[in-house]
Amino acid sequence: MYAVIRSGGKQYRVAPGDVVRLEKLDAAGTIETADVLAVSDARGLVTAPKNARVTAAVVEDGKDKKVLVFHYKRKKQYKKLAGHRQPYTAVRITGIEVDGKPLSDGAASGEK
């Protein structure tokens, strides 16, 4: 079972127990997102629910590896070097809920 969530303008496929690096979030402790695009149960049925929620616990805040940005114009004696380290928040997915119930076999399709 998994869910597709949107965070920081990007989409992530997450499952309970996964650790995902998201764009920097101003949160500590637990995070709850209602921006769920799709969920899939253990049978592989993919749906787009209206009332889905993904909860996660913040693991760490940090910075990615440095990306070098190099500008160069030939024959003009112009060189410029700059670096950038993108901040991130690592979160561990603790649960996926659909209509207030934990996602399991048949929960996304409404079966019992």
MOPAC internal coordinates of N, CA, C and O (Angstrom, degrees):
PM7 1SCF
backbone

  N    0.0000 0     0.00 0     0.00 0    0    0    0
  C    1.4433 1     0.00 0     0.00 0    1    0    0
  C    1.5139 1   109.05 1     0.00 0    2    1    0
  O    1.2310 1   121.13 1   -37.23 1    3    2    1
  N    1.3162 1   115.44 1   142.77 1    3    2    1
  C    1.4543 1   120.51 1  -179.13 1    5    3    2
  C    1.5161 1   109.59 1  -154.47 1    6    5    3
  O    1.2310 1   121.37 1    -8.97 1    7    6    5
  N    1.3290 1   114.98 1   171.03 1    7    6    5
  C    1.4557 1   121.60 1   176.62 1    9    7    6
  C    1.5215 1   108.11 1  -138.69 1   10    9    7
  O    1.2310 1   120.86 1   -25.37 1   11   10    9
  N    1.3227 1   115.97 1   154.63 1   11   10    9
  C    1.4564 1   122.13 1   174.44 1   13   11   10
  C    1.5214 1   106.48 1  -111.20 1   14   13   11
  O    1.2310 1   120.86 1   -59.97 1   15   14   13
  N    1.3423 1   115.97 1   120.03 1   15   14   13
  C    1.4619 1   120.75 1  -178.19 1   17   15   14
  C    1.5213 1   109.81 1  -117.45 1   18   17   15
  O    1.2310 1   121.13 1   -18.25 1   19   18   17
  N    1.3297 1   115.45 1   161.75 1   19   18   17
  C    1.4565 1   121.56 1   176.92 1   21   19   18
  C    1.5285 1   108.01 1  -116.16 1   22   21   19
  O    1.2310 1   121.08 1   -50.62 1   23   22   21
  N    1.3364 1   115.53 1   129.38 1   23   22   21
  C    1.4535 1   120.80 1   178.02 1   25   23   22
  C    1.5166 1   108.70 1  -151.93 1   26   25   23
  O    1.2310 1   120.20 1   -51.30 1   27   26   25
  N    1.3000 1   117.21 1   128.70 1   27   26   25
  C    1.4635 1   121.37 1   178.00 1   29   27   26
  C    1.5088 1   113.79 1    64.53 1   30   29   27
  O    1.2310 1   119.85 1  -150.32 1   31   30   29
  N    1.3380 1   117.90 1    29.68 1   31   30   29
  C    1.4562 1   121.45 1   179.18 1   33   31   30
  C    1.5176 1   113.84 1    78.87 1   34   33   31
  O    1.2310 1   120.30 1  -172.38 1   35   34   33
  N    1.3267 1   117.03 1     7.62 1   35   34   33
  C    1.4606 1   121.44 1   179.29 1   37   35   34
  C    1.5210 1   109.52 1  -123.68 1   38   37   35
  O    1.2310 1   120.64 1   -19.27 1   39   38   37
  N    1.3269 1   116.39 1   160.73 1   39   38   37
  C    1.4546 1   121.34 1   178.20 1   41   39   38
  C    1.5272 1   109.27 1  -111.27 1   42   41   39
  O    1.2310 1   121.12 1   -39.76 1   43   42   41
  N    1.3337 1   115.46 1   140.24 1   43   42   41
  C    1.4518 1   121.57 1  -178.05 1   45   43   42
  C    1.5195 1   109.47 1  -130.51 1   46   45   43
  O    1.2310 1   120.68 1   -42.40 1   47   46   45
  N    1.3348 1   116.31 1   137.60 1   47   46   45
  C    1.4627 1   121.81 1   173.83 1   49   47   46
  C    1.5207 1   106.06 1   -95.44 1   50   49   47
  O    1.2310 1   120.40 1   -62.66 1   51   50   49
  N    1.3426 1   116.84 1   117.34 1   51   50   49
  C    1.4565 1   121.20 1  -174.34 1   53   51   50
  C    1.5204 1   110.57 1  -126.08 1   54   53   51
  O    1.2310 1   121.05 1   -28.54 1   55   54   53
  N    1.3095 1   115.59 1   151.46 1   55   54   53
  C    1.4601 1   123.60 1   175.49 1   57   55   54
  C    1.5268 1   107.11 1  -135.39 1   58   57   55
  O    1.2310 1   119.78 1   -22.76 1   59   58   57
  N    1.3306 1   118.03 1   157.24 1   59   58   57
  C    1.4688 1   119.49 1   178.81 1   61   59   58
  C    1.5238 1   111.18 1   -57.51 1   62   61   59
  O    1.2310 1   121.00 1   -48.13 1   63   62   61
  N    1.3338 1   115.68 1   131.87 1   63   62   61
  C    1.4562 1   121.70 1  -179.01 1   65   63   62
  C    1.5142 1   114.10 1    97.29 1   66   65   63
  O    1.2310 1   119.43 1   164.86 1   67   66   65
  N    1.3339 1   118.69 1   -15.14 1   67   66   65
  C    1.4633 1   122.13 1   179.65 1   69   67   66
  C    1.5243 1   110.65 1   -70.59 1   70   69   67
  O    1.2310 1   120.83 1   -33.49 1   71   70   69
  N    1.3291 1   116.02 1   146.51 1   71   70   69
  C    1.4589 1   122.14 1   171.63 1   73   71   70
  C    1.5225 1   106.64 1  -109.72 1   74   73   71
  O    1.2310 1   120.60 1   -58.80 1   75   74   73
  N    1.3388 1   116.46 1   121.20 1   75   74   73
  C    1.4586 1   122.30 1  -174.21 1   77   75   74
  C    1.5230 1   108.71 1  -123.52 1   78   77   75
  O    1.2310 1   120.78 1   -41.40 1   79   78   77
  N    1.3432 1   116.12 1   138.60 1   79   78   77
  C    1.4624 1   121.04 1   174.85 1   81   79   78
  C    1.5246 1   108.83 1   -93.74 1   82   81   79
  O    1.2310 1   120.84 1   -67.74 1   83   82   81
  N    1.3306 1   116.01 1   112.26 1   83   82   81
  C    1.4587 1   122.53 1   179.23 1   85   83   82
  C    1.5234 1   109.32 1  -101.60 1   86   85   83
  O    1.2310 1   121.00 1   -15.41 1   87   86   85
  N    1.3229 1   115.70 1   164.59 1   87   86   85
  C    1.4609 1   119.47 1   171.79 1   89   87   86
  C    1.5288 1   108.22 1   -57.75 1   90   89   87
  O    1.2310 1   120.14 1   -27.11 1   91   90   89
  N    1.3124 1   117.35 1   152.89 1   91   90   89
  C    1.4552 1   123.21 1  -175.01 1   93   91   90
  C    1.5271 1   111.52 1   -49.89 1   94   93   91
  O    1.2310 1   120.81 1   -54.26 1   95   94   93
  N    1.3453 1   116.05 1   125.74 1   95   94   93
  C    1.4566 1   123.09 1   177.65 1   97   95   94
  C    1.5168 1   108.76 1  -115.41 1   98   97   95
  O    1.2310 1   120.63 1   -37.38 1   99   98   97
  N    1.3308 1   116.40 1   142.62 1   99   98   97
  C    1.4587 1   121.11 1   176.83 1  101   99   98
  C    1.5216 1   108.57 1   -91.67 1  102  101   99
  O    1.2310 1   120.67 1  -109.59 1  103  102  101
  N    1.3214 1   116.32 1    70.41 1  103  102  101
  C    1.4582 1   121.07 1  -178.37 1  105  103  102
  C    1.5149 1   109.26 1  -147.33 1  106  105  103
  O    1.2310 1   121.43 1   -26.58 1  107  106  105
  N    1.3275 1   114.86 1   153.42 1  107  106  105
  C    1.4583 1   120.98 1   175.40 1  109  107  106
  C    1.5210 1   107.80 1  -136.02 1  110  109  107
  O    1.2310 1   120.42 1   -31.66 1  111  110  109
  N    1.2994 1   116.80 1   148.34 1  111  110  109
  C    1.4638 1   120.14 1   179.31 1  113  111  110
  C    1.5123 1   111.35 1    89.26 1  114  113  111
  O    1.2310 1   120.74 1    72.78 1  115  114  113
  N    1.3338 1   116.20 1  -107.22 1  115  114  113
  C    1.4644 1   120.09 1  -178.42 1  117  115  114
  C    1.5186 1   110.82 1  -118.16 1  118  117  115
  O    1.2310 1   121.45 1   -28.56 1  119  118  117
  N    1.3105 1   114.82 1   151.44 1  119  118  117
  C    1.4638 1   122.55 1   179.00 1  121  119  118
  C    1.5175 1   107.86 1  -124.10 1  122  121  119
  O    1.2310 1   120.73 1   -38.74 1  123  122  121
  N    1.3153 1   116.22 1   141.26 1  123  122  121
  C    1.4515 1   120.83 1   177.63 1  125  123  122
  C    1.5251 1   107.52 1  -129.93 1  126  125  123
  O    1.2310 1   120.18 1   -58.27 1  127  126  125
  N    1.3266 1   117.27 1   121.73 1  127  126  125
  C    1.4488 1   120.62 1  -179.52 1  129  127  126
  C    1.5190 1   110.45 1  -116.84 1  130  129  127
  O    1.2310 1   121.11 1   -43.29 1  131  130  129
  N    1.3220 1   115.48 1   136.71 1  131  130  129
  C    1.4575 1   121.29 1   177.66 1  133  131  130
  C    1.5199 1   110.57 1  -106.02 1  134  133  131
  O    1.2310 1   120.22 1  -175.04 1  135  134  133
  N    1.3338 1   117.19 1     4.96 1  135  134  133
  C    1.4652 1   121.26 1  -179.72 1  137  135  134
  C    1.5318 1   109.11 1   -90.06 1  138  137  135
  O    1.2310 1   121.26 1  -111.89 1  139  138  137
  N    1.3383 1   115.19 1    68.11 1  139  138  137
  C    1.4609 1   122.48 1  -178.43 1  141  139  138
  C    1.5195 1   108.08 1  -101.58 1  142  141  139
  O    1.2310 1   120.68 1   -57.05 1  143  142  141
  N    1.3283 1   116.30 1   122.95 1  143  142  141
  C    1.4635 1   120.96 1  -176.50 1  145  143  142
  C    1.5207 1   112.40 1   -88.62 1  146  145  143
  O    1.2310 1   119.90 1   143.76 1  147  146  145
  N    1.3268 1   117.79 1   -36.24 1  147  146  145
  C    1.4625 1   121.83 1  -179.06 1  149  147  146
  C    1.5156 1   109.44 1  -157.25 1  150  149  147
  O    1.2310 1   121.18 1   -27.08 1  151  150  149
  N    1.3356 1   115.34 1   152.92 1  151  150  149
  C    1.4616 1   121.32 1   173.17 1  153  151  150
  C    1.5144 1   108.59 1  -133.36 1  154  153  151
  O    1.2310 1   121.30 1   -25.89 1  155  154  153
  N    1.3222 1   115.12 1   154.11 1  155  154  153
  C    1.4512 1   121.42 1   178.22 1  157  155  154
  C    1.5169 1   108.09 1  -136.33 1  158  157  155
  O    1.2310 1   120.43 1   -46.06 1  159  158  157
  N    1.3344 1   116.78 1   133.94 1  159  158  157
  C    1.4548 1   119.75 1   177.22 1  161  159  158
  C    1.5215 1   109.88 1   -88.45 1  162  161  159
  O    1.2310 1   120.52 1     4.89 1  163  162  161
  N    1.3011 1   116.62 1  -175.11 1  163  162  161
  C    1.4706 1   121.10 1  -175.40 1  165  163  162
  C    1.5254 1   112.47 1   -65.68 1  166  165  163
  O    1.2310 1   119.57 1   157.06 1  167  166  165
  N    1.3447 1   118.43 1   -22.94 1  167  166  165
  C    1.4595 1   121.09 1  -179.60 1  169  167  166
  C    1.5237 1   112.49 1   -82.04 1  170  169  167
  O    1.2310 1   120.08 1   171.49 1  171  170  169
  N    1.3381 1   117.45 1    -8.51 1  171  170  169
  C    1.4568 1   120.83 1   178.13 1  173  171  170
  C    1.5100 1   114.59 1    96.12 1  174  173  171
  O    1.2310 1   119.64 1  -174.78 1  175  174  173
  N    1.3279 1   118.30 1     5.22 1  175  174  173
  C    1.4578 1   121.86 1   179.61 1  177  175  174
  C    1.5307 1   109.29 1   -76.46 1  178  177  175
  O    1.2310 1   119.73 1   -59.34 1  179  178  177
  N    1.3360 1   118.12 1   120.66 1  179  178  177
  C    1.4607 1   122.96 1  -178.04 1  181  179  178
  C    1.5151 1   108.78 1  -102.18 1  182  181  179
  O    1.2310 1   120.31 1   -51.99 1  183  182  181
  N    1.3356 1   117.01 1   128.01 1  183  182  181
  C    1.4584 1   122.23 1   178.82 1  185  183  182
  C    1.5206 1   109.74 1  -132.99 1  186  185  183
  O    1.2310 1   121.24 1   -17.19 1  187  186  185
  N    1.3254 1   115.23 1   162.81 1  187  186  185
  C    1.4644 1   121.61 1   175.88 1  189  187  186
  C    1.5301 1   107.64 1  -112.34 1  190  189  187
  O    1.2310 1   119.77 1   -89.32 1  191  190  189
  N    1.3263 1   118.04 1    90.68 1  191  190  189
  C    1.4597 1   121.16 1  -174.54 1  193  191  190
  C    1.5231 1   112.57 1   -76.78 1  194  193  191
  O    1.2310 1   121.20 1   -22.95 1  195  194  193
  N    1.3314 1   115.31 1   157.05 1  195  194  193
  C    1.4603 1   120.40 1   177.48 1  197  195  194
  C    1.5204 1   111.03 1   -88.95 1  198  197  195
  O    1.2310 1   120.49 1   143.17 1  199  198  197
  N    1.3303 1   116.67 1   -36.83 1  199  198  197
  C    1.4626 1   121.24 1  -176.80 1  201  199  198
  C    1.5193 1   110.29 1  -117.90 1  202  201  199
  O    1.2310 1   120.49 1  -104.57 1  203  202  201
  N    1.3178 1   116.67 1    75.43 1  203  202  201
  C    1.4655 1   121.00 1   177.55 1  205  203  202
  C    1.5137 1   108.62 1  -120.22 1  206  205  203
  O    1.2310 1   121.24 1   -27.89 1  207  206  205
  N    1.3197 1   115.23 1   152.11 1  207  206  205
  C    1.4480 1   120.94 1  -176.64 1  209  207  206
  C    1.5191 1   108.86 1  -146.22 1  210  209  207
  O    1.2310 1   120.52 1   -41.30 1  211  210  209
  N    1.3270 1   116.61 1   138.70 1  211  210  209
  C    1.4608 1   122.53 1   177.03 1  213  211  210
  C    1.5208 1   107.49 1  -119.06 1  214  213  211
  O    1.2310 1   120.64 1   -51.47 1  215  214  213
  N    1.3283 1   116.38 1   128.53 1  215  214  213
  C    1.4554 1   120.80 1   177.77 1  217  215  214
  C    1.5226 1   109.06 1  -109.15 1  218  217  215
  O    1.2310 1   121.51 1   -34.23 1  219  218  217
  N    1.3324 1   114.72 1   145.77 1  219  218  217
  C    1.4590 1   120.58 1  -177.56 1  221  219  218
  C    1.5281 1   109.35 1  -147.24 1  222  221  219
  O    1.2310 1   121.23 1   -24.82 1  223  222  221
  N    1.3316 1   115.26 1   155.18 1  223  222  221
  C    1.4532 1   121.98 1   177.05 1  225  223  222
  C    1.5295 1   108.52 1  -112.07 1  226  225  223
  O    1.2310 1   120.74 1   -44.28 1  227  226  225
  N    1.3198 1   116.18 1   135.72 1  227  226  225
  C    1.4629 1   120.63 1  -179.94 1  229  227  226
  C    1.5254 1   109.05 1   -72.26 1  230  229  227
  O    1.2310 1   120.91 1   -52.83 1  231  230  229
  N    1.3406 1   115.86 1   127.17 1  231  230  229
  C    1.4509 1   121.84 1   179.37 1  233  231  230
  C    1.5230 1   109.87 1   -94.62 1  234  233  231
  O    1.2310 1   120.43 1   129.65 1  235  234  233
  N    1.3340 1   116.79 1   -50.35 1  235  234  233
  C    1.4665 1   120.49 1  -179.25 1  237  235  234
  C    1.5211 1   110.60 1  -161.13 1  238  237  235
  O    1.2310 1   121.65 1   -18.74 1  239  238  237
  N    1.3204 1   114.45 1   161.26 1  239  238  237
  C    1.4564 1   122.83 1   169.54 1  241  239  238
  C    1.5119 1   106.62 1  -114.79 1  242  241  239
  O    1.2310 1   120.63 1   -37.33 1  243  242  241
  N    1.3237 1   116.40 1   142.67 1  243  242  241
  C    1.4526 1   118.46 1  -179.29 1  245  243  242
  C    1.5096 1   111.93 1  -165.78 1  246  245  243
  O    1.2310 1   121.45 1    11.64 1  247  246  245
  N    1.3447 1   114.84 1  -168.36 1  247  246  245
  C    1.4610 1   121.51 1   177.87 1  249  247  246
  C    1.5180 1   108.83 1  -125.87 1  250  249  247
  O    1.2310 1   120.86 1   -36.24 1  251  250  249
  N    1.3268 1   115.97 1   143.76 1  251  250  249
  C    1.4529 1   122.19 1   177.99 1  253  251  250
  C    1.5174 1   110.60 1   -73.10 1  254  253  251
  O    1.2310 1   121.00 1     0.38 1  255  254  253
  N    1.3316 1   115.69 1  -179.62 1  255  254  253
  C    1.4567 1   120.58 1   175.64 1  257  255  254
  C    1.5245 1   109.90 1   -66.02 1  258  257  255
  O    1.2310 1   120.97 1   -25.24 1  259  258  257
  N    1.3063 1   115.76 1   154.76 1  259  258  257
  C    1.4601 1   120.46 1  -178.60 1  261  259  258
  C    1.5189 1   110.65 1   -72.67 1  262  261  259
  O    1.2310 1   121.04 1   -45.19 1  263  262  261
  N    1.3269 1   115.62 1   134.81 1  263  262  261
  C    1.4563 1   123.09 1   174.75 1  265  263  262
  C    1.5251 1   106.62 1  -107.96 1  266  265  263
  O    1.2310 1   120.45 1   -56.25 1  267  266  265
  N    1.3333 1   116.74 1   123.75 1  267  266  265
  C    1.4606 1   120.32 1  -179.98 1  269  267  266
  C    1.5200 1   110.21 1   -89.49 1  270  269  267
  O    1.2310 1   121.12 1   -46.18 1  271  270  269
  N    1.3251 1   115.47 1   133.82 1  271  270  269
  C    1.4644 1   122.83 1   177.89 1  273  271  270
  C    1.5204 1   106.57 1  -113.95 1  274  273  271
  O    1.2310 1   120.76 1   -64.29 1  275  274  273
  N    1.3176 1   116.15 1   115.71 1  275  274  273
  C    1.4613 1   121.23 1  -174.65 1  277  275  274
  C    1.5229 1   109.59 1  -119.69 1  278  277  275
  O    1.2310 1   120.53 1   -59.50 1  279  278  277
  N    1.3319 1   116.60 1   120.50 1  279  278  277
  C    1.4631 1   122.82 1   176.57 1  281  279  278
  C    1.5205 1   107.83 1  -106.58 1  282  281  279
  O    1.2310 1   120.84 1   -43.82 1  283  282  281
  N    1.3268 1   116.00 1   136.18 1  283  282  281
  C    1.4561 1   121.10 1  -175.45 1  285  283  282
  C    1.5191 1   109.56 1  -149.15 1  286  285  283
  O    1.2310 1   120.70 1   -47.12 1  287  286  285
  N    1.3174 1   116.26 1   132.88 1  287  286  285
  C    1.4634 1   121.43 1   173.93 1  289  287  286
  C    1.5170 1   107.96 1  -123.27 1  290  289  287
  O    1.2310 1   121.52 1   -63.95 1  291  290  289
  N    1.2939 1   114.70 1   116.05 1  291  290  289
  C    1.4562 1   118.37 1  -175.72 1  293  291  290
  C    1.5236 1   111.68 1   -68.05 1  294  293  291
  O    1.2310 1   120.96 1   -29.99 1  295  294  293
  N    1.2964 1   115.76 1   150.01 1  295  294  293
  C    1.4673 1   125.52 1   178.39 1  297  295  294
  C    1.5283 1   113.82 1    63.84 1  298  297  295
  O    1.2310 1   119.35 1  -173.20 1  299  298  297
  N    1.3038 1   118.84 1     6.80 1  299  298  297
  C    1.4695 1   121.40 1  -177.93 1  301  299  298
  C    1.5289 1   112.34 1  -118.45 1  302  301  299
  O    1.2310 1   120.15 1  -176.72 1  303  302  301
  N    1.3216 1   117.33 1     3.28 1  303  302  301
  C    1.4583 1   121.78 1  -179.86 1  305  303  302
  C    1.5310 1   111.76 1    57.39 1  306  305  303
  O    1.2310 1   120.48 1  -139.97 1  307  306  305
  N    1.3267 1   116.68 1    40.03 1  307  306  305
  C    1.4656 1   120.84 1  -179.04 1  309  307  306
  C    1.5238 1   109.65 1  -119.59 1  310  309  307
  O    1.2310 1   121.16 1   -60.34 1  311  310  309
  N    1.3193 1   115.39 1   119.66 1  311  310  309
  C    1.4561 1   121.95 1   174.66 1  313  311  310
  C    1.5233 1   107.66 1  -140.85 1  314  313  311
  O    1.2310 1   121.07 1   -42.45 1  315  314  313
  N    1.3307 1   115.57 1   137.55 1  315  314  313
  C    1.4576 1   120.10 1   177.39 1  317  315  314
  C    1.5246 1   108.04 1  -141.49 1  318  317  315
  O    1.2310 1   119.98 1   -50.33 1  319  318  317
  N    1.3068 1   117.64 1   129.67 1  319  318  317
  C    1.4523 1   122.83 1  -179.02 1  321  319  318
  C    1.5216 1   108.91 1  -121.91 1  322  321  319
  O    1.2310 1   120.47 1   -51.19 1  323  322  321
  N    1.3199 1   116.71 1   128.81 1  323  322  321
  C    1.4614 1   121.83 1   178.00 1  325  323  322
  C    1.5209 1   108.20 1  -138.13 1  326  325  323
  O    1.2310 1   120.76 1   -26.63 1  327  326  325
  N    1.3036 1   116.16 1   153.37 1  327  326  325
  C    1.4528 1   121.22 1   178.49 1  329  327  326
  C    1.5157 1   110.69 1  -122.44 1  330  329  327
  O    1.2310 1   121.06 1   -23.59 1  331  330  329
  N    1.3354 1   115.58 1   156.41 1  331  330  329
  C    1.4602 1   120.34 1   179.88 1  333  331  330
  C    1.5214 1   108.84 1  -143.68 1  334  333  331
  O    1.2310 1   120.13 1   -45.26 1  335  334  333
  N    1.3343 1   117.35 1   134.74 1  335  334  333
  C    1.4596 1   122.93 1   174.16 1  337  335  334
  C    1.5176 1   108.10 1  -121.88 1  338  337  335
  O    1.2310 1   120.52 1   -66.33 1  339  338  337
  N    1.3335 1   116.61 1   113.67 1  339  338  337
  C    1.4599 1   122.25 1  -176.30 1  341  339  338
  C    1.5265 1   110.08 1   -78.06 1  342  341  339
  O    1.2310 1   119.87 1   -54.37 1  343  342  341
  N    1.3298 1   117.85 1   125.63 1  343  342  341
  C    1.4659 1   119.04 1   176.73 1  345  343  342
  C    1.5324 1   110.79 1   -73.98 1  346  345  343
  O    1.2310 1   120.75 1   -30.54 1  347  346  345
  N    1.3425 1   116.18 1   149.46 1  347  346  345
  C    1.4594 1   121.19 1   179.77 1  349  347  346
  C    1.5169 1   109.77 1  -141.87 1  350  349  347
  O    1.2310 1   121.29 1   -15.05 1  351  350  349
  N    1.3242 1   115.13 1   164.95 1  351  350  349
  C    1.4503 1   123.12 1   172.27 1  353  351  350
  C    1.5216 1   106.80 1  -125.31 1  354  353  351
  O    1.2310 1   120.22 1   -58.99 1  355  354  353
  N    1.3098 1   117.18 1   121.01 1  355  354  353
  C    1.4633 1   121.74 1   177.48 1  357  355  354
  C    1.5211 1   108.36 1   -89.90 1  358  357  355
  O    1.2310 1   120.48 1   -51.61 1  359  358  357
  N    1.3315 1   116.69 1   128.39 1  359  358  357
  C    1.4610 1   121.84 1  -179.31 1  361  359  358
  C    1.5264 1   109.74 1  -126.77 1  362  361  359
  O    1.2310 1   120.92 1   -31.92 1  363  362  361
  N    1.3407 1   115.84 1   148.08 1  363  362  361
  C    1.4569 1   122.28 1   174.93 1  365  363  362
  C    1.5306 1   107.27 1  -106.26 1  366  365  363
  O    1.2310 1   120.17 1   -55.99 1  367  366  365
  N    1.3259 1   117.28 1   124.01 1  367  366  365
  C    1.4574 1   122.27 1  -178.65 1  369  367  366
  C    1.5259 1   108.31 1   -72.91 1  370  369  367
  O    1.2310 1   120.69 1   -57.26 1  371  370  369
  N    1.3428 1   116.29 1   122.74 1  371  370  369
  C    1.4608 1   120.57 1  -177.85 1  373  371  370
  C    1.5122 1   112.92 1  -101.38 1  374  373  371
  O    1.2310 1   119.81 1   153.03 1  375  374  373
  N    1.3351 1   117.96 1   -26.97 1  375  374  373
  C    1.4587 1   118.16 1  -179.27 1  377  375  374
  C    1.5170 1   112.92 1  -169.81 1  378  377  375
  O    1.2310 1   121.87 1   -23.71 1  379  378  377
  N    1.3294 1   114.03 1   156.29 1  379  378  377
  C    1.4614 1   122.08 1   176.21 1  381  379  378
  C    1.5279 1   106.74 1  -126.60 1  382  381  379
  O    1.2310 1   120.43 1   -54.44 1  383  382  381
  N    1.3251 1   116.79 1   125.56 1  383  382  381
  C    1.4605 1   121.56 1  -179.87 1  385  383  382
  C    1.5155 1   110.18 1  -119.18 1  386  385  383
  O    1.2310 1   120.88 1   -40.88 1  387  386  385
  N    1.3326 1   115.92 1   139.12 1  387  386  385
  C    1.4588 1   122.64 1   174.95 1  389  387  386
  C    1.5189 1   106.54 1  -124.43 1  390  389  387
  O    1.2310 1   120.30 1   -59.62 1  391  390  389
  N    1.3294 1   117.03 1   120.38 1  391  390  389
  C    1.4720 1   123.34 1  -177.57 1  393  391  390
  C    1.5279 1   111.74 1    54.66 1  394  393  391
  O    1.2310 1   120.27 1  -141.74 1  395  394  393
  N    1.3307 1   117.09 1    38.26 1  395  394  393
  C    1.4521 1   121.86 1   176.61 1  397  395  394
  C    1.5101 1   115.18 1    81.97 1  398  397  395
  O    1.2310 1   119.70 1  -179.99 1  399  398  397
  N    1.3390 1   118.17 1     0.01 1  399  398  397
  C    1.4649 1   121.71 1  -179.98 1  401  399  398
  C    1.5178 1   109.37 1  -114.13 1  402  401  399
  O    1.2310 1   119.99 1   -37.30 1  403  402  401
  N    1.3243 1   117.63 1   142.70 1  403  402  401
  C    1.4690 1   119.90 1   176.97 1  405  403  402
  C    1.5319 1   110.20 1   -60.00 1  406  405  403
  O    1.2310 1   120.61 1   -39.26 1  407  406  405
  N    1.3187 1   116.43 1   140.74 1  407  406  405
  C    1.4560 1   121.09 1  -179.17 1  409  407  406
  C    1.5246 1   110.32 1   -69.46 1  410  409  407
  O    1.2310 1   121.09 1   -53.62 1  411  410  409
  N    1.3168 1   115.53 1   126.38 1  411  410  409
  C    1.4679 1   121.34 1   176.12 1  413  411  410
  C    1.5115 1   107.34 1  -151.53 1  414  413  411
  O    1.2310 1   119.58 1    14.13 1  415  414  413
  N    1.3152 1   118.40 1  -165.87 1  415  414  413
  C    1.4705 1   121.71 1   179.71 1  417  415  414
  C    1.5116 1   110.02 1   -58.91 1  418  417  415
  O    1.2310 1   120.46 1   -60.46 1  419  418  417
  N    1.3221 1   116.72 1   119.54 1  419  418  417
  C    1.4564 1   121.52 1   174.97 1  421  419  418
  C    1.5095 1   114.96 1    85.00 1  422  421  419
  O    1.2310 1   118.59 1   171.29 1  423  422  421
  N    1.3246 1   120.30 1    -8.71 1  423  422  421
  C    1.4579 1   121.03 1  -177.37 1  425  423  422
  C    1.5190 1   111.91 1   -68.55 1  426  425  423
  O    1.2310 1   120.28 1   144.96 1  427  426  425
  N    1.3352 1   117.07 1   -35.04 1  427  426  425
  C    1.4580 1   119.57 1  -178.93 1  429  427  426
  C    1.5163 1   112.12 1   -74.69 1  430  429  427
  O    1.2310 1   120.06 1   152.75 1  431  430  429
  N    1.3326 1   117.50 1   -27.25 1  431  430  429
  C    1.4593 1   119.81 1  -177.55 1  433  431  430
  C    1.5001 1   112.84 1   -96.21 1  434  433  431
  O    1.2310 1   119.74 1   175.83 1  435  434  433
  N    1.3603 1   118.10 1    -4.17 1  435  434  433
  C    1.4406 1   120.93 1   177.99 1  437  435  434
  C    1.5196 1   113.31 1    89.77 1  438  437  435
  O    1.2310 1   119.20 1  -177.92 1  439  438  437
  N    1.3282 1   119.12 1     2.08 1  439  438  437
  C    1.4544 1   122.24 1   178.86 1  441  439  438
  C    1.5136 1   109.69 1   -81.25 1  442  441  439
  O    1.2310 1   120.45 1   -19.08 1  443  442  441
  N    1.3241 1   116.75 1   160.92 1  443  442  441
  C    1.4732 1   121.08 1   178.32 1  445  443  442
  C    1.5045 1   110.62 1  -118.71 1  446  445  443
  O    1.2310 1   120.10 1   180.00 1  447  446  445

